[in-house]
Amino acid sequence: MGNRLLLAAGGTGGHMFPAQALTETLKAQGWDIAMMTDARGKKHAGRIPADPIIEVKAASITPRKPIAAILGTFKLAKGVMQARSFIKDWKPDVVVGFGGYPAFPAMRAAQSMGVPTIIHEQNAVLGRVNRVFATKALHVASGFEELQRLPEGASHICTGNPLREQVLKAVPKSYTPPKSDINLLIVGGSLGAKIISETMPAAIALLPREMRKRLKVVQQTRPEYQEAAKEVYKEAGVEAICETFFSDIETHLSRAHYIVGRAGASSVSEMAVMGLPALLVPLKIAMDDHQTVNARALSRLDAADILPESEFTPEQVKTTLEARLNDSNWLKRASKQAKLAGRPDAAAKLADLVISAAK
């Protein structure tokens, strides 16, 4: 019988993408892989070559809502029982948790049954569920060098964020600053942020006419702002593609000269590997303001500017775009600096930790 890995992950793309990359790496080495997630995660898990994928009972617990918290605790307890019985039958060699409440049952069951556990934290701030299991885990692998809220005594190792194969394959050989056309990519996180959907067309319309004529915009736009964005671009004489979702985002990343977007862990890691100069707008309501901390991985190297939501106005964005897109020297240098933060071998490094844990 080959080695067996149980993945435990929350239901968002941020948890799922690194899990997918790790699975692809270990699957190629003959591992059997199962996954525990919630109903939302099951929807996202289509591309993850794990079998079986078990839907586990899990609920987030917020002390501010006592009734919901009691029900949540009950749900989690049921989930832990479910996880214990699966672990007993399936006998994984290692359990890897990627954070989020759906990862809780498998991690709690594994640690109570003496199965080796590894945590992977995508963000630069350790998430709530990962904090619970950090000290008992063999390793806490992180996406960024900086990892805030790490409990004392936890074994921390920076592997980087495992990126999907198709993203790594699309990484351009080198960066060439724009000569005539300027390829500008605008993304809004997994849901196409409202503030980005609204502000970017308005900001671009303020740019000088000569610059607008050179722009080729690809923008991820929320459905309700799509028509309005197209209209603004058309009136401004800007060539633009506005879609709610890009299944081939790596193609657009590889062609872009500059990117505007959120500072989610996967996004920042992709920008770094691609060597993409950026303007980052951290999500204001992110837990522990982790997107601002993620963004610092690039801003510290002068590869990106950070604009908090409160300052993300058409005028301010126009000023930043004009300064950055007209400065070929900065763009070239920023691309080189971003690459310093890139970790294309993250999936292999995390896989090595899993392999050594199984031994």
N, C-alpha and C positions, 0 to 999 in steps of 0.2 A: 504493500500500500504506500502511495506517495505521501508527501507532506500535505497537511491540511491547514488552511487559514480561514478564520471566521472574521469577516469585516463587520464593523458596527458603525453606522453613519446616519447623521441627520438628513432630512429630506431636501436640502437645498443644493443647487449646483456647486456652491462653495465647498461642501463636504463631499459631494459625489465625484467631482472631476479628479481630485487626487486619488480617491478610492479606485476609480476607473484606471488611472495610469499605473497604479501599483498592481492591480489585478492583471492587466495586460502583460506586465513584466514577469510576474510569477507564473502565470498561465503558460507562458512560453517555456518555462523551466519545469513544466510537468506538475505543478501544484493543483490540488483540488481546493476550490474556493467557494465558500457559502457567504451569504450576507444577511444581516438583520437591519431592517429600517422600518419606517412607518409607512402609512398609506401614500403620503406625498412622495416619500423617497422611492417607493415602488414604481411610481410613474416615471421618475427620473432615471431609474436603474436599467432601462432598456439596453443601453450600450455597454453595461458592465457584464463581462463574461463570467458571472458567478451563478452557481446552481447548487442548492436551491437559494431562492431569495425569499426570506421569511419576513412577513409583516408582523411587527411586534407592537404590543400595546405600550404607548408612551404618551406623556403629556407634559408640557412645560409647567413648572411650578412657580407661581409668582406670589410671594408672601402678601402682596397688596390685595389679593383676592382670596380670602380665607377659604370660602366654600370650594372654589375651583382648585385651590391648593390641596384640600383634603381629597377631592376626587382624583386629582392628578397623582397624589401619593399612592392612592389605591390602584390606579391604572399602572403606575410604575412597578408596584409590588407584583401585580399580575404578570407584567412583562418579564420581571426577573425570574419568576417561576417558569414561565415559558422558555426563557433563555437557558435556565439550568437544565431543563429536561432535554433540550436540543443538544447542549454541550455534552451531556452524559451519553447520549446516543451516538452523536457524530464524532466526538473526540477530536476537536481541533488541536493542533500543536501550538498554535499562537492565535491570540485575538488582537486585532488592531482596531482601535477606536479613533474615529475622525471627528468626534465632537457632535454636539446637538443632542437634545433629549432622547431621540430614538437610539442613541449609542449607549445610554445609561444601563438598560437591562443586561445586555451582553457583557459589558465591562464589570458590572457589579457581580454577576454570576461567575464570570471567569476568575476574578480576583478572589472570590470566596471559595472557589474550588481548586485554587492553586495552578490554574492554567496561565502560562506567561502572557503578559499584556504589553502592548506598545501603544503609545498615543501619538497621533499626528495632529499638530495644531497649525492650521493654515495662516492664521492672523498673527500680528506682532503682539497681541495681548491674549493670554491663555483664556479660553472660554470657560464658562461656569461648570459644565459637565466635566471637561478635561481636568479642571482644578481638583475635583473630587477624587479622581483616580491617579493623579500625577505621581504622588510619592510612592505608591505601590507598583507603578509600571516599571518595566525594565528600563525603558527610555521614553523621554518626551522629545519627539522629533519636531522641529519647527520649520515653518516656511521662511522665516526671516532671522537674521542674526540677533536682533533685539527681540526678547520675549518677556513682556511685563506680566505680573501677577503669577509668577512661577513659585509654588510653595517651596520652602526650604527643604533640602534633602532630596529633591527630585533630580534625576539624571538627565540633563538637557544636552541635546545634540542638534545642530542646525543642518538639515538635509536639503532645505529648499522645498518648494511646493512641486510635487510631481505633476508634470504637464502632459496633456494628451499627445499621443503619437503624431496626429495630424498637425498640431501646432508646431512641434519640433521640426517636422519635415519641411514646414513652410518658412523657416527662419532664413532671411536673405543672407547672401554671402557677405555683402557690405552695405553701408548706408551712403546714399548719394543725396546731398541736399537738392531741393527743387531748382530746376533751371527755368523751365517755362511753367508747366502745370504744377500746382501744389495739391498733393493728395491729402485731404484732411478727413480723418476718421473720428466720428463722434458716437460713443456708446454710453448706454445708461444703466449698466448692471443688468441683472436678469429680467427686470421689468421695465426697462427703458424709462429712466427717471423723468418725472414731470418737469422739474426745474431745468434739466438739460434740454428736454424736448422743446420747451418754450423759449429759453434764453438764447440758445445757440443761433437759430435763424435770425433773431432780432440783432444779435451782436454782429453777425457776418454782414447783415444789410448795412451796418454803419461803416464798414471798411471802405477805403478809397476804391473808386471804380476800377482802376488798373489792376488792383489786387483781386477784386471780386471776379474779374474776367479770367484770372489764372486758376481760380479754385475749382477743384473737383471734390465735392463733398459726398461722403457716404455716412448717413446718419441713422442710428437706431432710434426710432421714435415711438412713443406710446400711440396706440390706435387712435385715440380721440384728438391727437394733435397732428396726425399725419397730413391731412389735407391742408391745414393752416400752414404748416412748415413748408410744404411744396409750393404753396402760393407765395409766401415771403421770398423764398429762393428764386422763384420765377421772376417776380417783380424786381429783385436785386440783380438779375442777370447772372445768377450762379447756377452752374450745373450741379444737380444734387440727386442722389438716390436716397429716398426715405422709406425704410421698411421697419416693421415691428420686430423682426427677428432675422438674423443671418445664420444659416446653418453652416456656411463656409467662412466664418469670421476670420479664420487663419489667413485666407487669401487677401482679405482687406487689410489685416494687420501687416502682412508682408509687403504690401504696396504703399502703405501710408508713410508720409513724411512727418506727420505729427498727429497726436491723438488727444482727444478730450474725453474724460470719463470719470467714473467713480473709482474708489481706491479699494475695491474688494481684493482679497488675497490673490485669487487666480489671475485677475486682471493685471495687477501690479507685477506679478511674476511673469506673465506673458509679455508685458511691455519691456521688462528687463531683458529677457531672453532675445526678444526681437530687436533690442537696441532702439527703442522708440522714444523720442522726446515727447513730453506730455504736459498737459494741464489737468490737474486732478481736483475733483470736487468731492471731498469725503462726505458720506451719508451722515447727516447730523444726528439721526436717532440710533446710529449703530451702538451696540452694547459696548460700554467702556470706551467709547469714541475710538474703537480699534482701527477704523479706516484712516484716521489722521495719522496714527502711528505707522500703519502700513505705508502710507504715502511718503513718510519721512525716509524710507529706505531709498527712494529715488531723489527726493528733494535735497537730501544731505549731500548727494553727489553732484548737485546742480544739473540733474537730468530731467527735472520736472519742477513746475510751479504748483503750489497748493493754493486754491481759493476756497475758503469756507463758504457754505451756502449763503451766509449773510452778506458776503461780498461778491457773490456770483451774479453780477448785474450785466446787462448788455454793454454798457460803457466800459466797465472794468475788463470784461472778456475781450472786447474789441482792442483795448490798449495792449493787453497781453499778447493777443494774436499778432497784432501789427509789429510789435517789438520782436517777437520770437521768429515769426515766419520770414521776416526780412533779414534775419541774421544767420547767414549760411555757416559762419564760423561756430556760432553757438550750437546750431543744430547738429553739426558734425561732432563737436565735442560732447554734447549731451548724449548723442547716440552711443559714443564710445564709453561714456561714464555709466550709462544705463546697463550696458553689457557686463560691467564689473559686478553688478548685483544679480545678474542672471545665473541660474543654476540648472543647465540643461540635463545634468546627470542626477537630478533629485529622485526620480523614480528608482533608479539603480541603487542609490545610496539607501533609500528606505527599504528596498527589497533585501539588501545585504543585512540590515538590522533584523529583519524578519527571519532570514535564513539562519543567522547566528543564534537567534532566540529559540528556534526549533531544535537546534543541536543541544 
